[in-house]
Amino acid sequence: MKSPVHLNALRAFEASARHQSFSAAAAELNVTPAAVGQLVRTLEDWLGTPLFHRSTSGRARLIPTETAERALPDIRAGFDRLTLGLERLKERATSGVLTVTVSPAFAAKWLLPRIDRFQAAWPDTDVRLETSLKPVDFVAQRIDIGVRYGAGNWPGLVAEKLMDEEVYPVCSPALLRQPGRLRNPGDLALETLIHDLSMDAHTGFPTWDAWLRKAGMAEAATTRGMKINNSAAVLQAAIEGQGIALARSVMARDDLAAGRLVRLFPDIDFASVLAYYVVYRAECTSLPRLAAFRDWLLEEASAQSRPA
């Protein structure tokens, strides 16, 4: 017998299960909570079984039943395939919205200063930028492509290396011009060091302690100084003369080229074990907008790696 269940009822059920709330699902689907509840009840009536345990203690939450939990992965996969199928119908087109996820600092210091070149080459593609320090769910949040920093392994995503990185101290030119200041790495013990807290979650990222050991200053104290949780703000603090930042080369490149920052002790090389990667779902590889943006990112990174 043909199923009378409409796709909207399944969408209402899936969103309610994910948010554990009719109200939150309604906000996502742009309908009223009452409409979501009615759609879910319609589905329950057709199935002849409840799909949620309604919590009445404390903050009301919808808890999917065991049967519902088993069905949800297949339902979500089905919606994902439907979305991809619609994209296939438009496969020859580069027009439309491309949703890109990057960190706030990468957006500010690398992507946004260059994005006009992509928009000039692909004027029919509208880039929607989602900035977040935390990895996002590409399916649930309908992300097309992103740039992530790490070791290159994210389950469910293809990862193509975009750029390697090194770290080194930087400061403002005005600070460096002061007599007798910052002539050798030992002088850093007398300076305010700026720490990038946004990198604390990345195992293996070079810290001030690691850089100073490489420079032969294993006993130097690094606990004091300024601590900031955004890599772009770390560089801005150094530009303003607030201290010495341990810069990430990809982030600092434009500021160094413009003379806003100066690299200190360039004879000490310290490569990061982490790198930048372009990431996307394998099943979306051939979508024109995604392919165009991926290729553009790789071209920009390649041009940046060539000597000026």
C-alpha positions as CSV (number, residue, x, y, z in Angstrom):
1,M,0.0,0.0,0.0
2,K,1.3,3.5,-0.9
3,S,2.5,5.4,2.2
4,P,0.4,8.5,3.0
5,V,3.2,10.0,5.0
6,H,4.4,13.3,3.6
7,L,8.1,14.3,3.5
8,N,7.3,17.3,5.7
9,A,6.2,14.9,8.5
10,L,9.5,13.0,8.3
11,R,11.4,16.3,8.3
12,A,9.5,17.5,11.4
13,F,10.3,14.2,13.1
14,E,14.0,14.3,12.2
15,A,14.5,17.9,13.3
16,S,12.6,17.4,16.5
17,A,14.7,14.3,17.3
18,R,17.9,16.3,16.6
19,H,16.9,19.3,18.7
20,Q,14.9,17.3,21.3
21,S,12.3,20.1,21.0
22,F,9.3,21.0,18.8
23,S,10.1,24.7,19.3
24,A,13.7,24.4,18.1
25,A,12.7,22.2,15.2
26,A,10.0,24.8,14.3
27,A,12.6,27.6,14.2
28,E,14.8,25.6,11.8
29,L,11.9,24.7,9.5
30,N,10.3,28.1,9.7
31,V,6.9,26.9,10.9
32,T,5.1,27.1,14.3
33,P,5.8,24.6,17.1
34,A,2.1,23.5,16.9
35,A,2.6,22.6,13.2
36,V,5.7,20.5,14.0
37,G,3.8,18.7,16.7
38,Q,0.9,18.0,14.5
39,L,3.1,16.6,11.7
40,V,4.9,14.3,14.2
41,R,1.5,13.1,15.6
42,T,0.4,12.4,12.0
43,L,3.4,10.2,11.5
44,E,2.9,8.5,14.9
45,D,-0.8,7.8,14.1
46,W,0.1,6.3,10.7
47,L,2.8,4.1,12.3
48,G,0.6,3.2,15.3
49,T,3.4,3.8,17.7
50,P,4.9,6.8,19.6
51,L,8.2,8.2,18.4
52,F,9.2,10.2,21.5
53,H,9.2,9.9,25.3
54,R,7.8,13.2,26.5
55,S,9.9,14.4,29.4
56,T,7.9,16.3,32.0
57,S,10.6,16.7,34.7
58,G,12.7,19.9,34.6
59,R,13.2,21.4,31.1
60,A,10.8,19.6,28.7
61,R,12.7,17.4,26.2
62,L,11.7,15.0,23.5
63,I,13.6,11.7,23.8
64,P,13.3,9.5,20.7
65,T,12.1,5.9,21.4
66,E,14.4,3.0,20.7
67,T,12.5,2.4,17.4
68,A,12.9,6.0,16.4
69,E,16.6,6.0,17.2
70,R,17.2,3.0,14.9
71,A,15.3,4.7,12.1
72,L,16.9,8.1,12.3
73,P,20.3,7.3,10.6
74,D,18.4,6.0,7.5
75,I,16.0,8.9,7.4
76,R,18.9,11.4,7.6
77,A,20.8,9.5,4.9
78,G,17.7,9.7,2.8
79,F,17.4,13.4,3.1
80,D,21.1,13.8,2.4
81,R,20.6,11.8,-0.8
82,L,17.6,13.9,-1.8
83,T,19.5,17.1,-1.4
84,L,22.4,15.7,-3.4
85,G,19.9,14.6,-6.1
86,L,18.6,18.1,-6.4
87,E,22.1,19.3,-6.8
88,R,22.7,16.8,-9.5
89,L,19.7,18.3,-11.4
90,K,21.7,21.6,-11.4
91,E,25.1,19.9,-11.9
92,R,26.0,22.0,-15.0
93,A,25.3,25.3,-13.2
94,T,27.8,27.2,-11.2
95,S,25.1,29.7,-10.1
96,G,23.7,29.6,-6.6
97,V,24.9,29.7,-3.0
98,L,28.1,28.0,-1.9
99,T,28.3,27.5,1.9
100,V,31.9,27.6,3.2
101,T,33.1,27.0,6.8
102,V,36.4,28.4,8.1
103,S,37.8,29.7,11.4
104,P,37.2,33.4,12.1
105,A,40.9,34.1,12.0
106,F,41.5,32.3,8.7
107,A,38.6,34.3,7.2
108,A,40.0,37.6,8.5
109,K,43.6,37.1,7.7
110,W,43.7,34.9,4.5
111,L,40.3,34.3,2.9
112,L,38.6,37.7,2.9
113,P,41.6,39.6,1.5
114,R,41.5,37.3,-1.5
115,I,37.8,36.4,-2.0
116,D,37.2,39.2,-4.5
117,R,39.3,37.2,-7.0
118,F,37.0,34.2,-6.8
119,Q,33.9,36.4,-7.1
120,A,35.4,38.1,-10.2
121,A,36.1,34.7,-11.8
122,W,32.7,33.1,-10.7
123,P,30.2,36.0,-10.5
124,D,27.2,33.7,-10.5
125,T,28.3,31.9,-7.3
126,D,27.3,33.5,-4.0
127,V,29.6,32.6,-1.2
128,R,28.0,32.2,2.3
129,L,30.7,32.2,4.9
130,E,30.2,30.2,8.2
131,T,32.9,31.0,10.7
132,S,33.5,28.8,13.7
133,L,36.4,27.6,15.8
134,K,34.8,24.1,16.2
135,P,34.3,21.5,13.5
136,V,30.7,21.6,12.1
137,D,28.4,18.8,10.8
138,F,28.5,19.2,7.0
139,V,25.2,17.3,6.5
140,A,23.2,18.9,9.4
141,Q,24.3,22.4,8.6
142,R,24.4,22.0,4.8
143,I,28.0,23.0,4.5
144,D,29.5,22.5,1.0
145,I,33.2,23.0,1.6
146,G,35.6,24.2,4.2
147,V,39.2,24.8,5.3
148,R,40.3,23.1,8.5
149,Y,43.6,23.2,10.4
150,G,45.0,19.9,11.7
151,A,46.6,16.6,10.9
152,G,44.4,15.9,7.8
153,N,42.0,13.3,9.2
154,W,38.3,14.1,9.6
155,P,35.9,11.2,9.4
156,G,33.4,11.4,6.5
157,L,35.3,14.1,4.7
158,V,37.9,14.2,1.9
159,A,40.9,16.3,3.0
160,E,43.3,17.9,0.4
161,K,46.3,19.7,1.8
162,L,46.1,23.4,1.1
163,M,49.2,24.9,2.9
164,D,51.9,23.9,5.3
165,E,52.8,26.4,8.0
166,E,55.7,27.5,10.2
167,V,55.7,29.6,13.3
168,Y,58.0,32.5,14.3
169,P,58.1,35.5,16.6
170,V,56.9,38.9,15.2
171,C,56.6,42.4,16.5
172,S,55.8,45.9,15.3
173,P,58.6,47.8,13.5
174,A,58.4,50.6,16.0
175,L,59.2,48.2,18.9
176,L,62.1,46.8,17.0
177,R,63.6,50.2,16.3
178,Q,64.1,50.9,20.1
179,P,67.8,50.8,20.9
180,G,69.2,47.6,22.4
181,R,65.9,45.7,22.1
182,L,65.4,42.3,20.6
183,R,68.9,41.7,19.3
184,N,69.0,38.0,20.2
185,P,66.5,35.3,21.3
186,G,67.6,35.8,24.9
187,D,66.0,39.2,24.9
188,L,62.6,37.7,24.7
189,A,62.8,36.9,28.4
190,L,62.4,40.6,29.1
191,E,59.4,41.0,26.7
192,T,55.6,40.5,27.0
193,L,54.8,37.3,25.0
194,I,51.5,37.1,23.3
195,H,49.9,33.6,23.5
196,D,47.4,32.2,21.1
197,L,44.8,30.3,23.2
198,S,42.8,29.2,20.1
199,M,45.5,26.7,19.3
200,D,45.3,24.9,22.7
201,A,43.0,22.2,21.3
202,H,45.4,21.3,18.5
203,T,47.7,18.6,19.7
204,G,51.2,19.2,18.4
205,F,50.9,22.9,17.7
206,P,54.2,24.7,18.5
207,T,54.0,26.8,21.6
208,W,56.2,29.6,23.0
209,D,57.9,26.9,25.2
210,A,58.7,24.7,22.1
211,W,60.0,27.7,20.1
212,L,62.2,28.9,22.9
213,R,63.7,25.4,23.4
214,K,64.5,25.3,19.7
215,A,66.2,28.7,20.1
216,G,68.3,27.2,23.0
217,M,66.3,28.9,25.8
218,A,64.9,25.8,27.6
219,E,64.7,27.6,31.0
220,A,62.9,30.7,29.8
221,A,59.6,31.5,31.6
222,T,56.6,31.7,29.4
223,T,53.6,31.7,31.7
224,R,53.4,35.5,31.9
225,G,52.2,37.7,29.1
226,M,49.0,38.3,27.2
227,K,46.7,35.5,26.2
228,I,44.2,35.8,23.4
229,N,41.8,33.2,21.9
230,N,41.9,34.4,18.3
231,S,44.9,34.2,15.9
232,A,44.0,37.4,14.1
233,A,43.7,39.3,17.3
234,V,47.1,37.9,18.4
235,L,48.7,39.5,15.3
236,Q,46.7,42.8,15.9
237,A,48.0,43.0,19.4
238,A,51.6,42.7,18.1
239,I,50.9,45.3,15.4
240,E,49.8,47.7,18.1
241,G,53.0,47.1,20.0
242,Q,51.5,45.2,22.9
243,G,54.2,42.5,22.8
244,I,55.8,39.7,20.8
245,A,53.5,37.2,19.1
246,L,54.4,33.7,18.0
247,A,52.9,34.1,14.5
248,R,51.5,31.5,12.2
249,S,53.1,32.1,8.8
250,V,49.8,31.8,6.8
251,M,48.1,34.3,9.0
252,A,51.0,36.7,9.2
253,R,52.1,36.8,5.5
254,D,50.1,39.9,4.4
255,D,51.0,41.9,7.6
256,L,54.7,41.1,7.0
257,A,54.5,42.0,3.3
258,A,52.7,45.3,4.2
259,G,55.3,46.2,6.8
260,R,52.9,46.1,9.7
261,L,54.9,43.3,11.4
262,V,58.6,42.3,11.3
263,R,59.8,38.7,11.7
264,L,62.4,38.2,14.4
265,F,65.3,35.8,14.3
266,P,64.6,34.4,10.8
267,D,67.5,32.0,11.0
268,I,65.5,29.8,13.4
269,D,63.0,27.7,11.4
270,F,60.2,25.9,13.2
271,A,57.7,24.1,11.0
272,S,54.3,23.1,12.4
273,V,53.3,19.4,12.2
274,L,49.8,20.7,11.4
275,A,48.6,22.2,8.1
276,Y,45.6,23.6,6.3
277,Y,43.3,21.3,4.4
278,V,40.4,21.8,2.0
279,V,37.6,19.5,3.2
280,Y,34.3,18.4,1.6
281,R,32.1,15.3,1.3
282,A,33.2,12.7,-1.3
283,E,29.8,12.5,-2.8
284,C,29.8,16.2,-3.6
285,T,33.2,16.2,-5.4
286,S,31.7,16.8,-8.9
287,L,29.4,19.7,-8.0
288,P,30.5,22.6,-10.1
289,R,30.4,25.3,-7.5
290,L,32.4,23.2,-5.0
291,A,35.0,22.2,-7.6
292,A,35.4,25.8,-8.7
293,F,36.0,27.0,-5.2
294,R,38.3,24.1,-4.3
295,D,40.5,24.7,-7.4
296,W,40.6,28.4,-6.7
297,L,41.8,27.8,-3.1
298,L,44.5,25.5,-4.3
299,E,45.6,28.0,-7.0
300,E,45.8,30.8,-4.4
301,A,47.8,28.7,-2.0
302,S,50.2,27.6,-4.8
303,A,50.7,31.3,-5.8
304,Q,51.4,32.2,-2.2
305,S,54.1,29.5,-1.8
306,R,56.1,31.0,-4.7
307,P,58.8,33.5,-3.8
308,A,57.7,37.1,-4.3
